Amino acid sequence: MKRISIMFGALALAAGLATPAVADSAHSAYGRATLTGFASLPAQTYVPGSLPSGALAGPGPVNGVPIPFPGQPVQGFSGVINNHDGTYNVLSDNGYGNKANSGDFLLRVHHIKPDTKTGKVKVLGGFNLTDPDHRVPFALTRSDRVLTGSDFDVESIVRAFDGTYWIGDEFGPWLLHFSRSGKLLQAPIPLEGVKAPENPYLNGGQPNLNSSKGYEGMARGIDGRYLYPLLEGTVAGDTPGDLRMNQFDTRKGRYTGKRFIYRLEAPGNSIGDAISIDDHRFLIIERDNEQGDAAKLKRLYLADTRDRDHDGVMDKTLVADLLDLANPKGLGGFGTTFRFPFQTIEDVTLLDDQTVAVLNDNNFPFSSGRTPGQADNDEFITVRLSQRLHADHRAFR
């Protein structure tokens, strides 16, 4: 979700002005990827019978949408889980852009069914995220302990082999462990030595991570034991454009201390999602912060922790340029070249060894990357890579 970054002091500002990461350093062994499926959920889709929201989202209308909204928008897809039955669970993020304006947005996992034959997405249901057992030690927005976008900024999700969910947050940043029905199972787990501006335990200290730069991506290791949450922003003191991917042991309930570095093509870029391919490789979405015609970099990289060139960062191979997909069948009513020009592209999942599904976070109603002046829909696309990934079979679980 786009929001105005809160800088974290002179040290971070100085780091941000340092020498940038080398742009376009990754070479691709892959050819042009192809669009194989397209479906879209209208921007103004609301959870049936839900509470009104957006009272603090700002003056409207925005991109043609009146504010506040008549219900809870089905929007902001920031994480996806493939149910392997034609349906997906998708995670809505913080709501309307920041902690202050999202207190009436209820955090929710939606159950959807895209149909690339009709080009439509059905919303089958879903569940809210809650804390009835008082696992959260700090004050929440609602007395019924239904979690809101003012409590957490949830941006990444994986499903463990036992059916529970692990969710990455940006306000802490925290790791959050939920039951199958969305009940928080334990206290939020902090990342030692890293705090965002919204962290309630700053105690007068300075944050060392920008606002909205916490756990944007998180991969489940193929063995199911380890999680690999990936920060969206650089921690103060690290090389600008270098992002920390930490290893978390779900059996022991703690970080292992093992860490990898993903280097952005430019420090102003962001990551959108991360999934495991095997013991060493991850698919990672990298994007600039532009939309529409101004968008220049929306890519899917294969990142390898083995660091074969010994430069201290994950090796990167470009596998798909989401602004230049072949579209020989003219899917979605578009031309022979398909662009996915959204500011925030935050979801990727494997369909088979050569095909992925990608979804956008539409920042409802603020983004208009597809059509200027019109709130973006939630789009679901399938993309066939030019060659196989040779993924471990466990990556499809």
C-alpha positions in Angstrom: 0.0 0.0 0.0 1.4 3.4 -1.0 1.8 6.0 1.7 4.1 8.9 2.4 7.3 7.5 3.9 8.3 8.7 7.4 12.0 9.3 7.5 13.9 8.0 10.5 16.4 10.6 11.3 19.6 12.0 9.9 21.4 8.7 9.9 18.8 7.1 7.6 18.7 10.2 5.4 22.4 10.1 4.9 22.2 6.4 4.1 19.5 7.1 1.5 21.8 9.6 -0.3 24.7 7.1 -0.5 25.9 5.4 -3.6 22.9 3.5 -5.2 22.9 -0.2 -6.0 24.0 -1.0 -9.5 21.0 -0.8 -11.8 20.2 -3.6 -14.2 23.0 -5.8 -12.9 21.0 -9.0 -13.4 21.3 -10.9 -16.7 18.5 -13.1 -17.9 18.8 -16.5 -19.3 15.1 -16.5 -19.9 13.3 -15.2 -22.9 10.1 -13.2 -23.1 7.2 -14.5 -20.9 3.7 -14.9 -22.2 0.3 -13.9 -20.8 -1.9 -17.1 -20.6 -4.8 -15.9 -18.5 -6.6 -12.8 -17.4 -9.4 -12.1 -14.9 -10.5 -9.0 -13.0 -12.5 -8.1 -9.9 -14.2 -4.7 -10.1 -12.7 -2.1 -7.8 -15.9 -1.3 -6.0 -16.5 -4.8 -4.6 -17.5 -5.0 -1.0 -17.8 -7.8 1.6 -21.6 -8.5 1.7 -23.3 -7.1 4.8 -20.0 -5.6 6.1 -19.6 -2.4 8.1 -19.0 1.0 6.3 -15.4 2.1 6.1 -13.1 4.8 4.9 -14.4 7.5 7.2 -10.8 8.9 7.6 -9.5 8.0 4.1 -9.7 11.6 3.0 -12.0 13.8 0.9 -13.7 12.2 -2.0 -14.4 11.3 -4.6 -11.1 9.7 -5.5 -10.7 8.3 -9.0 -14.5 8.4 -9.3 -15.2 6.6 -6.0 -17.2 8.5 -3.3 -15.7 8.4 0.2 -16.6 6.9 2.7 -17.4 3.5 1.4 -20.7 1.5 2.0 -18.8 -1.5 3.2 -15.4 -3.2 3.5 -13.7 -3.2 0.2 -12.3 -6.5 -1.2 -9.0 -4.9 -2.1 -5.3 -4.4 -1.4 -4.2 -7.9 -2.2 -0.8 -8.2 -0.6 -0.4 -11.9 -0.3 -1.8 -15.0 -2.1 -2.1 -18.7 -1.3 -2.8 -21.3 -4.0 -5.5 -23.8 -2.8 -4.8 -26.1 -5.8 -8.5 -26.4 -6.6 -8.9 -23.3 -8.7 -9.4 -21.0 -5.7 -7.0 -18.8 -3.8 -6.8 -17.1 -0.4 -5.7 -13.5 -0.7 -4.7 -11.2 2.1 -5.9 -7.6 2.2 -3.4 -5.2 3.6 -3.6 -2.3 6.1 -6.5 -0.5 4.4 -6.2 3.1 3.2 -2.5 3.8 3.4 -1.5 4.4 7.0 -2.2 3.7 10.7 -4.1 6.9 11.2 -6.8 6.4 8.6 -7.4 2.7 8.6 -9.1 2.1 12.0 -12.4 1.1 10.3 -10.8 -1.3 7.9 -11.0 -4.9 9.2 -8.1 -7.1 8.3 -9.3 -10.0 6.3 -8.3 -13.0 4.2 -10.6 -13.5 1.2 -11.4 -16.7 -0.7 -11.6 -16.0 -4.4 -12.0 -18.0 -7.6 -10.6 -16.4 -10.8 -12.1 -17.6 -14.1 -9.8 -16.8 -17.0 -12.4 -18.1 -19.5 -14.9 -15.4 -18.4 -12.3 -12.9 -17.3 -14.1 -12.5 -13.9 -13.2 -13.2 -10.3 -15.7 -14.5 -7.8 -15.5 -13.8 -4.1 -16.5 -17.0 -2.3 -16.1 -15.8 1.3 -13.3 -15.3 3.8 -12.5 -14.6 7.4 -11.4 -11.6 9.5 -8.3 -11.6 11.6 -9.0 -11.5 15.3 -7.3 -11.6 18.8 -10.0 -13.0 21.2 -7.4 -14.5 23.5 -5.6 -11.2 24.1 -2.3 -12.3 22.6 -1.5 -8.7 21.5 0.1 -7.0 24.6 -0.7 -3.4 23.4 -4.0 -1.6 22.9 -6.1 -2.5 19.9 -8.5 -0.2 18.1 -11.7 -2.3 18.6 -13.0 -3.6 21.9 -14.2 -6.8 20.2 -10.5 -7.4 19.2 -11.2 -7.7 15.5 -8.0 -6.5 14.1 -7.9 -3.4 11.9 -5.5 -1.5 9.7 -4.6 0.7 12.6 -3.4 -2.3 14.6 -1.2 -4.0 12.0 -0.2 -3.5 8.4 -0.3 -7.1 7.1 1.5 -7.6 3.8 2.6 -11.2 3.4 1.1 -14.6 4.1 2.0 -18.3 4.0 0.1 -21.4 5.1 2.0 -23.9 7.2 1.6 -27.6 6.6 -0.6 -27.8 9.7 -3.1 -25.4 8.1 -2.3 -22.4 10.3 -1.2 -19.1 8.7 1.9 -17.0 9.2 1.5 -13.3 8.3 4.2 -10.6 8.0 3.5 -7.1 9.2 5.1 -3.7 8.6 4.2 -1.8 11.7 6.6 -3.8 14.0 7.8 -5.4 11.9 6.1 -8.5 13.4 5.5 -12.1 12.5 1.9 -13.1 13.3 0.6 -16.6 13.7 -3.1 -17.3 13.1 -5.3 -20.3 13.2 -7.2 -21.7 10.2 -10.1 -19.4 11.1 -8.0 -16.2 11.6 -7.5 -16.3 15.4 -4.1 -15.0 16.6 -2.4 -17.9 18.3 0.6 -16.2 20.0 2.0 -12.8 20.8 3.4 -10.8 17.8 7.1 -11.9 17.2 9.4 -8.9 16.8 12.5 -8.7 14.6 15.4 -8.0 17.0 17.2 -4.8 16.3 14.7 -3.5 13.7 11.8 -1.1 14.5 9.5 0.8 12.2 8.1 4.3 13.1 4.7 2.7 14.1 6.3 0.2 16.6 4.8 0.8 20.1 8.0 -0.1 21.8 10.3 2.6 20.5 10.4 4.1 24.0 11.6 7.5 22.7 14.2 5.9 20.4 14.6 6.4 16.7 13.2 3.8 14.2 15.7 2.3 11.9 13.3 1.3 9.1 11.0 3.6 7.1 7.3 3.5 7.4 5.7 0.8 5.2 9.0 -1.0 4.7 8.6 -4.0 6.9 7.7 -7.5 5.9 6.3 -7.1 2.4 7.2 -10.6 1.3 7.5 -13.9 3.0 8.3 -17.4 1.7 7.7 -20.7 3.3 10.7 -22.9 3.0 10.0 -26.0 1.0 10.5 -28.2 4.1 7.8 -26.3 5.9 9.9 -25.7 8.9 11.5 -22.3 8.1 10.0 -19.0 7.0 11.9 -16.4 5.0 10.4 -13.0 5.7 11.8 -10.2 3.4 11.9 -6.6 4.4 10.7 -4.1 1.8 13.1 -1.4 2.9 16.8 -1.0 3.8 17.6 -1.0 7.5 19.5 2.2 8.6 23.3 1.6 8.2 22.9 -1.1 5.6 23.9 -0.4 1.9 21.0 1.5 0.3 18.9 -0.9 -1.8 20.0 -4.0 0.2 17.1 -5.8 1.8 17.3 -8.3 4.6 15.8 -11.8 4.3 15.8 -13.5 7.7 15.3 -17.2 8.5 12.7 -18.1 11.2 12.4 -21.5 12.7 8.7 -22.3 13.3 9.5 -25.3 15.5 11.6 -23.3 17.9 9.6 -20.1 17.5 12.6 -17.9 16.9 14.9 -16.5 14.3 17.9 -18.6 13.6 20.3 -15.7 13.0 20.8 -16.8 9.4 20.2 -13.9 6.9 20.5 -13.3 3.2 20.6 -10.0 1.2 18.5 -9.2 -1.8 19.8 -6.2 -3.7 17.3 -4.0 -5.5 18.1 -2.8 -9.0 17.8 0.8 -7.6 17.4 1.9 -4.0 14.0 3.6 -4.8 12.5 0.3 -5.9 10.5 -2.1 -3.6 9.8 -5.8 -3.5 6.3 -7.1 -3.7 6.4 -10.8 -2.8 8.6 -13.8 -2.4 8.0 -17.6 -2.7 10.4 -20.6 -2.5 11.4 -22.6 -5.5 13.8 -24.9 -3.8 16.3 -24.9 -0.9 18.3 -22.0 -2.4 16.0 -20.1 -4.9 13.2 -17.7 -4.5 10.9 -15.9 -7.0 10.8 -12.3 -6.0 8.7 -9.4 -7.4 10.6 -6.2 -7.7 8.9 -3.0 -8.8 9.4 0.8 -9.1 6.9 3.1 -7.4 5.3 4.4 -10.6 2.1 3.4 -12.4 0.6 3.6 -15.9 2.8 5.0 -18.6 5.3 6.2 -16.0 6.0 2.6 -14.8 9.4 1.4 -16.0 10.3 -1.6 -13.8 7.9 -4.4 -12.8 9.8 -7.6 -12.8 9.9 -11.2 -11.5 13.4 -12.3 -10.5 14.8 -15.7 -9.6 17.1 -15.0 -6.6 19.6 -17.6 -5.4 21.1 -17.6 -1.9 24.3 -19.5 -3.0 25.9 -16.2 -4.2 28.0 -17.8 -6.9 29.8 -14.5 -7.7 30.7 -14.0 -4.0 29.5 -10.4 -3.9 27.6 -10.9 -0.6 24.1 -10.7 -2.1 21.7 -13.1 -3.7 22.3 -13.8 -7.4 19.4 -12.6 -9.6 18.0 -13.9 -12.9 15.2 -12.0 -14.6 12.5 -14.4 -15.6 9.6 -12.1 -16.5 9.2 -8.5 -17.4 5.6 -7.7 -16.4 5.6 -4.6 -18.6 6.4 -6.6 -21.7 4.5 -9.9 -21.8 3.6 -11.5 -25.1 -0.1 -11.6 -25.6 -0.6 -13.4 -28.9 -4.3 -14.2 -28.1 -5.2 -10.6 -27.1 -6.4 -11.7 -23.7 -8.3 -9.2 -21.7 -9.0 -7.1 -24.8 -5.4 -5.9 -24.8 -2.9 -5.9 -27.7 -0.2 -8.3 -28.6 2.0 -6.8 -25.8 0.5 -6.9 -22.3 1.6 -4.5 -19.5 0.8 -5.0 -15.8 1.4 -1.3 -15.0 0.3 -1.1 -11.4 2.2 0.8 -8.7 2.0 -2.1 -6.3 2.3 -5.7 -7.6 2.4 -7.8 -4.5 1.4 -11.4 -5.2 3.0 -14.4 -7.0 2.3 -18.1 -6.7 3.3 -21.2 -8.6 0.8 -22.9 -10.9 3.2 -25.4 -12.5 6.9 -25.6 -13.2 6.7 -23.0 -16.0 3.6 -20.9 -15.0 2.9 -18.4 -12.2 -0.1 -16.4 -11.2 0.5 -12.7 -10.4 -2.0 -10.2 -8.7 -1.9 -6.5 -7.9 -2.6 -4.5 -4.8 -5.0 -1.9 -6.1 -4.6 0.6 -3.2 -8.3 1.2 -3.4 -9.4 3.8 -4.4 -6.1 5.6 -4.8 -4.2 3.9 -7.6 -5.1 4.3 -11.3 -2.4 2.5 -13.2 -4.7 0.8 -15.8 -6.8 3.8 -16.7 -6.0 7.4 -15.5 -8.7 8.8 -13.3 -10.3 5.4 -12.7 -9.7 3.3 -9.6 -7.8 0.1 -10.4 -9.5 -3.2 -10.3 -7.9 -6.3 -8.7 -6.4 -8.2 -11.6 -5.3 -11.8 -11.7 -3.0 -12.9 -14.5 -1.2 -16.2 -15.4 2.2 -16.0 -17.0 4.1 -18.7 -18.8 7.8 -18.4 -18.5 10.0 -19.1 -21.5 11.6 -22.1 -19.7 11.0 -24.3 -16.7 12.0 -23.4 -13.2 13.0 -27.0 -12.2 11.3 -26.3 -8.8 11.4 -28.8 -5.9 8.1 -30.7 -5.9 7.5 -29.5 -2.3 7.3 -25.9 -3.6 3.8 -26.7 -4.9 2.3 -27.7 -1.5 
